[in-house]
Amino acid sequence: MFVGDAAIGVPLDGGFVMCDVRSYEAMAMFELSEEEREMLGARFADLENSFAALEPIDTDGVKPLVTVLDLHSVLREDIAGKPFTREEILANAPEQSDGYFQVPGTLE
């Protein structure tokens, strides 16, 4: 499966190069054996070939989709309202001190 010198980046079947596998390996911060690199290079090349099969499809004028489902936002409009005063907010506080919420200490 592995063809050529990895440092030069000779294409595998489908055009994927071994140096791409090495760069992904470095980004993921793990080490692969040479056998694993060859196997992943071949799988990446297969994936790349799958996408290449879509190239001839004419998509001019087709609007991009975020989802294929007919969804709409269930959230209300974000409308600014009257802000609460400090006194209104602190009225619900179990304890307060100098205009702030009083909470139990977490550090000793």
Buried (B, 14 or more C-beta within 10 A) or exposed (E): BBEEEBEEBEBBEBEBBBBBBBEBBEEEEEEBEEEEBBBBBBEBBEEBEEEEEEEEEEEEEEEEEEEEEEEEEEEEEEEEEEEEEEEEEBEEEEEBEEEEEEEEEEEE
